[in-house]
C-alpha cells in the first residue's frame, strides 16, 4: 500500500511512501509523527492505522485543518 506524504508547497505533487517503509522507520526510531496529503482516501488511512495497530504499534490519527477552506486539511498520524 502506498500513501501520499503531505506536500511542502501547494503546486508540488505529493510524494509516496510505502507501508513497509513506514514500519521500517518505526522499528528504527520507535515513534514518529507523519503528515499525509489530503488526496489519500479516508479508507486507505484507516487501513494504515489498522495495519500499524496489528503490528503492535499505537496509532493516533486525526485530520488537521490549516485554512478556512473545506479542502485545506491534511492527515496527521502519531505512531508509537
N, C-alpha and C positions, 0 to 999 in steps of 0.2 A: 504494500500500500504506500503510495506517495502522497505526501501532504505538502501544501504550499506554505512557505515561510512568509511572514509579513514583509511587505515592500519597504524599502528605505525611502523611496520617492514615489510620488503619485504616478509619474509617467513610466516607471520601470515595470518590467514583468516580474512576478514573484518567482523565487527560486524553489525548487523541490527538494524535499528531504524524505528519505525512506524510513519506515518504521524500524527496520533493523539498525539503521544509523542512530536513531533516537535512543534505542535500547543500549547500543554500544556506548554512546556518550554517557548515559546514566550509569552504566557499570563502572566507568572510569571516575566520574566526579560524584556520584551518589545522589545529587539533587540538582535540578536545573529549572529555569523558567524559560518557556518557549512562547513566542508570539507568532500566530499563524494568520494568514491572509483571509479576508472575508469571502474570497472566491471558493474556499473549501465548503463542501456541503456539511450541514449540521450532522447528518448521518455518518459521514466519514470521521468527523471529530469525535462523536460518541463511540465509534468503533475504535479509535485511537485510545481513548480513555479506558475503555473496557479491556483492550489488549494490554495496556500497561498495568492495570489492576490485576489481571490474570497472571502477569509475570511477577507479581509480588510488590509492585510499587503503589504508593498512594498518589493519586492524581486529582488535582483540584482544577476545575475548568470553569471559565466564565467568559462572557462577551464584554469587551471593553469599548465604550463609546469615546471617540476623541474629537467629535464635532457635533454640530446641531443637526446635520442631515441624517436621514434614516440609513443611508449607505456608508456612513462614516464610523466604522467599527472594525475591530479585529478580535481574534480569539486569543485568550491567554491560558496557558497550561503550566501549573506548577507540578512538577513530578519529583517525588521524594522516594 
